[in-house]
Every structure is written in C-alpha cells, then in structure tokens.
Amino acid sequence: MNPNGPRARTRSRSALTALALTCAIILSGCGVRLESPPPTEPVPDAVEVVRRTAVADALLVADQAGTAAVADGVKPDVAAELTAIAEATALQAQQLGGEYDSGLGDIVTERSGASPSATTPEQTPGAVVTSLGDAATRTRAAADQAQSGPLGRLLGSVSAAQARYAWNLARLTGARAPALPSTQIPEPLEDDAEPSETSTAPASATEGPAAVPTGLSAEELATLVLAEDTAAYALEVRAAQADGDVRTRAYDRARVHRARAQAWALVAGVDGTDQDPRRVAYAVPGPETATPDLVRDLENDLTQNYATLVGVAEPGTRAILVALMTDTTLAAAQWGAPAIPFPGLPERA
C-alpha cells in the first residue's frame, strides 16, 4: 500500500483536526478565549423592509395619537378620535406582524457605542394628521409594489384606513387634510401599441399616470364593471326619489360610478360587445332602506371588491386599485360609515 496515498493523507488531516480541537480545549481551560466576530443584525429582504416600514409608521401614529389624546386643552371629541386612532393603528401594526426583534439590538448597540435618536415627533392633533397622511402615502405605494398579493391587499386596506382617519381628524381639528391619490382609471393600451416606459412603469402615489392593472381575469374585471354600474343605477334611482342635498350628492356620486363602469369596461375590452355585463336596470332596495344606509352598503361592497383585486393584480399595477379602495372608503364615511382599521377586509373585522 502506498504510504503517501489518499487514505494516508486523510488520516493526516484527521490527526491535525483532532490536534487543533485538543489545543482549543486546553486554551479554553486555561482561560484563553478565542475571539469571534461580533454579532450582526440579519439583513432584511425586500418584503421585510416593506413590512417593517409599515409597522414603524403605524406605531409612530399610535404613539403620537395616544399622547395627544391626553394632552391639556384637547377637546373631548378630538381626544376620543385620537384614542380610536391610537387603538386602530396599534392593531394594524400587530396584524402586519409587529416589530422585528432579533435579540441582538442591545448587544450591537453596546459594541458600536450607538445610542437611540433623541428626536421626538411632535405630539399634537395636527402632527397626527400629518403622520397619518405620510403613512397612508408610503403604505399605498408599498401595497402597489409588494411581491406578495395577500400582503399587498393588507397594506392597501391599512393605507385606506389611515387616509380615512386623517380625514376624520382634519375635519374635527380644522387641519388641512392630506392629498389623496388620483382615481383616474388608465386607458388600456391599443393591441398593436408597444408598451412604453411611461405606460408600464409603476406609478407613485402622487405622480404620473397609473398603470393598467394586469393579472386580473376577464371574469374579475366583468364583476367590477357590474358592481360599479349597479352602484350608479341605484344612486340614480335614489336621486330621482329625493330632493335637496341628498338628491345632489346621490346624483353626483352616481355619475362617478357610471364613468368608472365605462372605464373598466374599456380596460376589460367588453364595451359594446356581447360580453359586456352591464344591464338596463337592476334591483334596488325599497324605501325601508334609508338612502345613507344604501350608499354605505354600495361603497363598502366596492371597497371589498377593490381589496380583492389588489390581492390578485401583479405588483407595480395595483396603484389605481388601492386609490379607488381609498376613495370608496372615504365615500362611505361621508354617508356615516364608521371608521374601521381594515376596510375591505371582512375577515379582519
């Protein structure tokens, strides 16, 4: 047998490994500690960055609102709204998974000499309105870009709720309400048109045209066309039966839904075809259902429809769906619907 062959070399390596382990044990027993690299926080992936940002925004609002609610001089109705906002945003943070804690925070801080930021956000009702608006904008953009459909759906609902709470608080305090996203439904591309950088790039919450949603089936789009057209018809009927402010508001909102039904029919490619689901008339609840109740039901149903499609549409094309989800949430609020932490998500009610 060759004394220098593979087996001999393997035995030599094994012997060296055993010797190294023996030395390490001896050194450890003598109080000599071998240095290891300091622990570091794991690097989050894109999904975790999105989640953590949304959680941080919600917790910031919760802290601000909770503190502002018990401040001197705050009116009772404003304090009640701030308390509701604090509870709702804390629940949103919890449902988003809460804060991530690797257990290394104290160790890393101690070794690096870092200290927490001394900056404390302003704790006033006006500051809460601003924080809600900023959170709604960031969360809305995150819902558009999230790779996970269910996460995008949850983020879209949280953003809509944050916009609603900001609207409530601004109305109570006289503060300026945050700007809302455009609800202009994009026109579909021509069949022979080449997608341009402008037409396919994801739209931000406040800039540029929204992308045409992709990933939706013909059946899903047809359901949306029908829902918008049904709402338009019901509101037209109620407007004809009412007078004064109710008549004006119902008719104006009917026009909005009628236009959206037409826009979605164009996106679906069913306008003027046998596949167009729109009808001449629909069943409308009788006078036993008050107009505000009817409008709230219609808008809440549309919010749920849009939330469902946010969870189905491809990333980067959900912006218009989230914007319309926000719009229908606010429309229901204007007819007396209570604020809830997760509009459009009945399973989280």
Secondary structure, DSSP 8 states (H G I E B T S, - for coil): --TTSHHHHHHHHHHHHHHHHHHHHHHHHTT--------------HHHHHHHHHHHHHHHHHHHHHHHHTSTT--HHHHHHHHHHHHHHHHHHHHTT-----S-HHHHHHHHT----------SHHHHHHHHHHHHHHHHHHHHH-SSHHHHHHHHHHHHHHHHHHHHHHHHHT----------------TT----HHHHS---SSSS------S--HHHHHHHHHHHHHHHHHHHHHHHH--HHHHHHHHHHHHHHHHHHHHHHHHHT-TTSTT----S------TTS-HHHHHHHHHHHHHHHHHHHHTTS-TTS-HHHHHHHHHHHHHHHHTT----SSTT-GGG-
